[in-house]
């Protein structure tokens, strides 16, 4: 990711240095960061590395023409959704049709009409922003506002790979609200929903911005703690556990709510397998439930022996 700027990144792929200088000057007032690349092959690699919000792509380049670059961009899962505006000296209808059929969202002819070009760039960036919002919404749990299971699965795979690659600490936590079915049965689903929402707010307040809290399903939650070993995770989880147990709930002030936690900071011999992390944390959670609930257990032993979360009760 291109993390040095909060502005949307626009990648310009064009072999003409004059075009780079011209667009840098004419787009300077826009709320964007322009990254300039002179060759098609390098542009492909850069697009995958920085994940731009928009690509401005020339057609006539010596090493790889723009049509081929566009074809490869749209064939790669990493760049298929990146909007592309073709910029070309050709105003031939056949070229315009080919570019649009290959996946470009717009086609702008040189020499540029700069007010029009700026408007088209702004429109493309707005579309990209809206698409990002829609994609993000698909990863958010509607009741709690936390990330959902799909987001957890995707981020865990990324974090496990980064942990293995960079030798970083990582802890995966599975959490289950104790006796939640009984609470729903006794006080109704509205009370249960209020507990889920209250616990989710608590998680959001206590974890760091770099951590990832998700609703795993039902009354189950998952947390990815980056650059965190088991000892540090235990300290955080004990605070979460104790604060939850002391909370007073308006719909049932006489009944407290507790949670059980299982955590794993590295399954033996399977650190590169996201499923092994989940299985190890799942086994630890099962042990916490079996030992009496309202406690934290660190994973140990063979993660392949893990019991399904559904059996934990």
C-alpha positions as semicolon CSV with decimal commas, in nm:
position;residue;x (nm);y (nm);z (nm)
1;X;0,000;0,000;0,000
2;X;0,102;0,360;-0,058
3;X;0,085;0,477;0,303
4;X;0,278;0,804;0,292
5;X;-0,020;1,019;0,190
6;X;-0,389;1,028;0,272
7;X;-0,460;1,169;-0,075
8;X;-0,578;0,932;-0,348
9;X;-0,285;0,812;-0,557
10;X;-0,306;0,851;-0,935
11;X;-0,060;0,642;-1,136
12;X;0,045;0,790;-1,472
13;X;0,193;0,539;-1,720
14;X;0,325;0,722;-2,027
15;X;0,660;0,709;-2,206
16;X;0,663;1,085;-2,281
17;X;0,843;1,286;-2,011
18;X;0,673;1,603;-2,133
19;X;0,332;1,454;-2,055
20;X;0,445;1,377;-1,701
21;X;0,565;1,733;-1,650
22;X;0,251;1,877;-1,805
23;X;0,009;1,668;-1,598
24;X;0,207;1,726;-1,280
25;X;0,162;2,099;-1,334
26;X;-0,202;2,090;-1,446
27;X;-0,318;1,848;-1,175
28;X;-0,126;2,015;-0,894
29;X;-0,434;2,190;-0,757
30;X;-0,629;1,863;-0,739
31;X;-0,653;1,665;-0,416
32;X;-0,436;1,377;-0,534
33;X;-0,082;1,242;-0,542
34;X;0,063;1,174;-0,888
35;X;0,307;0,886;-0,937
36;X;0,484;0,881;-1,275
37;X;0,606;0,571;-1,460
38;X;0,756;0,570;-1,813
39;X;0,719;0,203;-1,913
40;X;0,426;-0,035;-1,929
41;X;0,589;-0,331;-1,754
42;X;0,710;-0,111;-1,469
43;X;0,363;0,043;-1,452
44;X;0,209;-0,301;-1,396
45;X;0,446;-0,376;-1,109
46;X;0,392;-0,033;-0,957
47;X;0,015;-0,068;-0,976
48;X;0,030;-0,392;-0,776
49;X;0,269;-0,241;-0,523
50;X;0,097;0,092;-0,446
51;X;-0,269;0,006;-0,521
52;X;-0,355;0,342;-0,684
53;X;-0,702;0,495;-0,682
54;X;-0,677;0,565;-1,056
55;X;-0,446;0,487;-1,349
56;X;-0,390;0,722;-1,642
57;X;-0,263;0,498;-1,922
58;X;-0,105;0,593;-2,254
59;X;-0,158;0,359;-2,550
60;X;0,156;0,415;-2,757
61;X;0,456;0,292;-2,557
62;X;0,766;0,112;-2,686
63;X;0,804;-0,188;-2,453
64;X;0,438;-0,280;-2,407
65;X;0,147;-0,094;-2,561
66;X;-0,134;0,038;-2,347
67;X;-0,385;-0,217;-2,468
68;X;-0,164;-0,499;-2,339
69;X;-0,106;-0,319;-2,009
70;X;-0,481;-0,269;-1,972
71;X;-0,549;-0,633;-2,058
72;X;-0,302;-0,750;-1,791
73;X;-0,434;-0,505;-1,531
74;X;-0,786;-0,640;-1,574
75;X;-0,665;-1,001;-1,566
76;X;-0,492;-0,959;-1,228
77;X;-0,707;-0,990;-0,911
78;X;-0,492;-0,724;-0,743
79;X;-0,567;-0,458;-1,006
80;X;-0,889;-0,569;-1,175
81;X;-1,099;-0,315;-0,983
82;X;-0,859;-0,021;-1,026
83;X;-1,023;0,237;-1,258
84;X;-0,823;0,321;-1,572
85;X;-0,854;0,625;-1,796
86;X;-0,685;0,580;-2,133
87;X;-0,500;0,890;-2,254
88;X;-0,404;0,875;-2,620
89;X;-0,315;1,079;-2,923
90;X;-0,549;0,857;-3,126
91;X;-0,908;0,967;-3,169
92;X;-0,997;0,663;-3,379
93;X;-1,328;0,508;-3,284
94;X;-1,179;0,158;-3,303
95;X;-0,916;0,247;-3,039
96;X;-1,179;0,401;-2,811
97;X;-1,402;0,095;-2,842
98;X;-1,110;-0,142;-2,778
99;X;-0,998;0,050;-2,467
100;X;-1,347;0,060;-2,321
101;X;-1,413;-0,306;-2,406
102;X;-1,090;-0,402;-2,227
103;X;-1,213;-0,236;-1,908
104;X;-1,115;0,132;-1,916
105;X;-1,376;0,359;-1,759
106;X;-1,292;0,655;-1,985
107;X;-1,089;0,759;-2,290
108;X;-0,934;1,105;-2,321
109;X;-0,760;1,229;-2,634
110;X;-0,437;1,432;-2,656
111;X;-0,388;1,725;-2,675
112;X;-0,585;1,760;-2,355
113;X;-0,868;1,993;-2,274
114;X;-0,748;2,039;-1,918
115;X;-1,072;2,150;-1,749
116;X;-1,237;1,842;-1,901
117;X;-0,948;1,614;-1,800
118;X;-0,954;1,740;-1,443
119;X;-1,331;1,686;-1,427
120;X;-1,296;1,330;-1,561
121;X;-1,020;1,254;-1,308
122;X;-1,235;1,387;-1,023
123;X;-1,532;1,180;-1,142
124;X;-1,320;0,863;-1,159
125;X;-1,184;0,924;-0,808
126;X;-1,537;0,975;-0,675
127;X;-1,644;0,644;-0,827
128;X;-1,341;0,470;-0,676
129;X;-1,420;0,617;-0,334
130;X;-1,782;0,500;-0,352
131;X;-1,674;0,152;-0,459
132;X;-1,438;0,136;-0,162
133;X;-1,719;0,235;0,073
134;X;-1,941;-0,038;-0,071
135;X;-1,663;-0,297;-0,041
136;X;-1,596;-0,192;0,317
137;X;-1,964;-0,210;0,405
138;X;-1,972;-0,568;0,282
139;X;-1,707;-0,647;0,547
140;X;-1,889;-0,484;0,841
141;X;-2,129;-0,662;1,075
142;X;-2,458;-0,475;1,069
143;X;-2,550;-0,522;1,435
144;X;-2,220;-0,450;1,611
145;X;-2,033;-0,231;1,362
146;X;-1,728;-0,456;1,395
147;X;-1,561;-0,628;1,101
148;X;-1,732;-0,952;1,000
149;X;-1,612;-1,311;0,952
150;X;-1,518;-1,255;0,588
151;X;-1,294;-0,965;0,683
152;X;-1,137;-1,167;0,965
153;X;-1,053;-1,454;0,731
154;X;-0,893;-1,223;0,474
155;X;-0,698;-1,015;0,724
156;X;-0,579;-1,319;0,920
157;X;-0,431;-1,468;0,602
158;X;-0,250;-1,138;0,536
159;X;-0,125;-1,101;0,893
160;X;-0,005;-1,461;0,918
161;X;0,189;-1,418;0,594
162;X;0,343;-1,092;0,721
163;X;0,424;-1,255;1,055
164;X;0,608;-1,538;0,881
165;X;0,780;-1,310;0,632
166;X;0,899;-1,045;0,879
167;X;0,934;-1,259;1,193
168;X;0,679;-1,046;1,380
169;X;0,473;-1,130;1,685
170;X;0,105;-1,203;1,634
171;X;-0,174;-1,321;1,860
172;X;-0,513;-1,451;1,750
173;X;-0,798;-1,447;2,002
174;X;-1,135;-1,620;1,996
175;X;-1,393;-1,504;2,248
176;X;-1,736;-1,637;2,341
177;X;-1,995;-1,464;2,561
178;X;-2,084;-1,708;2,838
179;X;-2,436;-1,853;2,866
180;X;-2,562;-1,620;2,597
181;X;-2,852;-1,844;2,494
182;X;-2,981;-1,838;2,850
183;X;-2,966;-1,458;2,851
184;X;-3,165;-1,442;2,526
185;X;-3,419;-1,690;2,659
186;X;-3,463;-1,505;2,988
187;X;-3,465;-1,143;2,873
188;X;-3,536;-1,154;2,500
189;X;-3,331;-1,097;2,187
190;X;-3,336;-0,719;2,230
191;X;-3,141;-0,765;2,553
192;X;-2,902;-1,002;2,376
193;X;-2,847;-0,752;2,096
194;X;-2,776;-0,479;2,352
195;X;-2,508;-0,700;2,509
196;X;-2,348;-0,773;2,172
197;X;-2,341;-0,402;2,089
198;X;-2,212;-0,302;2,433
199;X;-1,934;-0,558;2,426
200;X;-1,840;-0,449;2,073
201;X;-1,813;-0,086;2,188
202;X;-1,593;-0,198;2,475
203;X;-1,363;-0,385;2,239
204;X;-1,337;-0,079;2,016
205;X;-1,238;0,136;2,311
206;X;-0,976;-0,100;2,458
207;X;-0,790;-0,240;2,158
208;X;-0,534;-0,041;1,959
209;X;-0,603;0,116;1,621
210;X;-0,377;-0,144;1,460
211;X;-0,570;-0,437;1,608
212;X;-0,864;-0,599;1,429
213;X;-1,180;-0,689;1,619
214;X;-1,446;-0,893;1,438
215;X;-1,779;-1,053;1,509
216;X;-1,700;-1,415;1,432
217;X;-2,061;-1,530;1,442
218;X;-2,350;-1,523;1,690
219;X;-2,203;-1,440;2,031
220;X;-1,848;-1,524;1,916
221;X;-1,578;-1,266;1,850
222;X;-1,227;-1,277;1,708
223;X;-0,939;-1,035;1,758
224;X;-0,613;-1,011;1,564
225;X;-0,344;-0,847;1,778
226;X;-0,055;-0,735;1,560
227;X;0,301;-0,723;1,701
228;X;0,172;-0,877;2,024
229;X;0,293;-1,184;2,213
230;X;0,085;-1,398;2,449
231;X;0,194;-1,213;2,765
232;X;0,093;-0,873;2,627
233;X;-0,230;-1,018;2,491
234;X;-0,315;-1,166;2,833
235;X;-0,282;-0,823;2,993
236;X;-0,524;-0,668;2,742
237;X;-0,771;-0,956;2,756
238;X;-0,777;-0,953;3,136
239;X;-0,878;-0,587;3,124
240;X;-1,150;-0,666;2,869
241;X;-1,271;-0,964;3,073
242;X;-1,284;-0,781;3,404
243;X;-1,451;-0,468;3,265
244;X;-1,717;-0,676;3,091
245;X;-1,789;-0,870;3,410
246;X;-1,837;-0,546;3,603
247;X;-2,071;-0,381;3,353
248;X;-2,433;-0,318;3,456
249;X;-2,691;-0,376;3,185
250;X;-3,011;-0,163;3,190
251;X;-3,236;-0,448;3,074
252;X;-3,106;-0,692;3,337
253;X;-2,907;-0,506;3,607
254;X;-2,923;-0,809;3,833
255;X;-2,741;-1,030;3,580
256;X;-2,382;-0,973;3,475
257;X;-2,229;-1,091;3,149
258;X;-1,894;-1,266;3,125
259;X;-1,679;-1,398;2,843
260;X;-1,425;-1,674;2,787
261;X;-1,112;-1,627;2,576
262;X;-0,873;-1,858;2,393
263;X;-0,558;-1,717;2,239
264;X;-0,274;-1,838;2,022
265;X;0,054;-1,659;1,951
266;X;0,190;-1,925;1,717
267;X;0,075;-2,282;1,650
268;X;0,376;-2,519;1,668
269;X;0,505;-2,611;1,323
270;X;0,222;-2,439;1,136
271;X;0,283;-2,066;1,167
272;X;0,214;-2,011;0,797
273;X;-0,133;-2,173;0,811
274;X;-0,414;-1,935;0,918
275;X;-0,644;-2,229;0,994
276;X;-0,392;-2,365;1,245
277;X;-0,397;-2,035;1,437
278;X;-0,777;-2,043;1,456
279;X;-0,783;-2,409;1,556
280;X;-0,531;-2,350;1,835
281;X;-0,722;-2,048;1,969
282;X;-1,046;-2,248;1,936
283;X;-0,904;-2,530;2,145
284;X;-0,790;-2,286;2,412
285;X;-1,138;-2,130;2,417
286;X;-1,294;-2,473;2,459
287;X;-1,063;-2,535;2,755
288;X;-1,165;-2,201;2,907
289;X;-1,531;-2,296;2,879
290;X;-1,470;-2,642;3,024
291;X;-1,273;-2,496;3,316
292;X;-1,568;-2,285;3,426
293;X;-1,594;-1,990;3,186
294;X;-1,504;-1,626;3,250
295;X;-1,134;-1,691;3,203
296;X;-0,846;-1,675;2,953
297;X;-0,651;-1,976;2,826
298;X;-0,337;-1,970;2,612
299;X;-0,315;-2,234;2,340
300;X;-0,073;-2,520;2,385
301;X;-0,019;-2,870;2,250
302;X;-0,117;-2,991;1,907
303;X;-0,360;-2,753;1,731
304;X;-0,482;-3,045;1,523
305;X;-0,659;-3,175;1,834
306;X;-0,879;-2,865;1,855
307;X;-1,249;-2,922;1,915
308;X;-1,508;-2,726;1,717
309;X;-1,626;-2,406;1,879
310;X;-1,986;-2,525;1,856
311;X;-1,910;-2,798;2,112
312;X;-1,789;-2,548;2,369
313;X;-2,145;-2,467;2,477
